[in-house]
Amino acid sequence: MNFEVTILGTGSAIPTKDRFLSGQIVNHDEHFFLIDCGEGTQIQLRRYKKSFNRIAYIFISHLHADHYLGLPGLLSSMDLLGRTSPITIFCPKGLDELMALNFKISHAYPKYPINWIFTDSKTLNLLLDTPKLEVYSFPLRHRIPCTGFWFKEKKSLRKFDKNLLKKYFILPDEIIAIKNGADYTAPDGEFYRNEEITIEPNIPRSYAYCSDTIFVPELSELLKGTNIIYHEATFGNELASRAKTTFHSTALQAAEIALKAEAGKLYIGHFSSRYTDAEVLAEEARTLFPNTEKTVEGLTFSVE
């Protein structure tokens, strides 16, 4: 089952010739979720062949322009492409008013429904509950209300060992009961313990997106055991004081979060334009958390 993340933008504040602004696509079992929508997001979606109209949910971390300014164009393009299915946008309160004003001034109201669900930047919240996946928002500390997003697979039922069907005719209701943990007594009286006739399911995977934030040590405990953490790393440690002043993080601080969370891997992004090559930030993070990679536009990685 797919669980992939594609990076659309890695820059902070202003785009450069090599970096677009924040945006990511999460593909879970061919269901597509857009996280943040900086200027130029729809260009990147085109470039990396991600269908606009397959996106059912958009998550906006906060209302700084480099995280949402691509939204008016994207929503308009979806309309021009004939979208009829609803879209749900999870965001801070106020973004709905900004979009309504844009639609009013331009006289270009989308013909498909937009559902607005407002995030709470003060506590952990379950935003979306699907048969296979849960998506939570969690508090970050920035200059304005800001949340991260945590994608967590649900634990699957045990897998039924179909070899048993070669020996017995088993009713669908009995198969469901076995997958839910029941033992099985065959018509000939043979008894089978559940672990003999089922296979352990895959271990649930998780991905956490930590948008703009000052260093928050408590994140490590919240995100304990997360397979992959993406964390902003706007500055190197030589600018730790500027990071603190602007409510951003350094690469070393991102690494500390991943280390204490016992994460499987760390990806860093949201790089200041002063760093023409963000590899220097990745190298800094690796001094504390070796399994660190920088993000680049177009990078797709699997959550394993």
Buried (B, 14 or more C-beta within 10 A) or exposed (E): EEBBBBBBBBBBBEBEEEBBBBBBBBBBEEBBBBBBBBBBBBBBBEEBEBEBBEBBBBBBBBBBEBBBBBBBBBBBBBBEEEBEEEBBBBBBEEBBEBBEEBBEEEEEEBEBEBEBBEBBBEEEBEBBEEEEBBBBBBBBBBEEBBBBBBBBBEEBEBEBEEEBEEEBEBEEEBBEBBBEEBEBEEEEEEEBEBEEBBEEEEEBBBBBBBBBBBBBEEBBEBBEEBBBBBBBBBBBBEBBEEBBEBBBBBBBBBBBBBBBBEBBBBBBBBBBEEBEEBEEBBEBBBEBBEBBBBBEBEBEBEBE
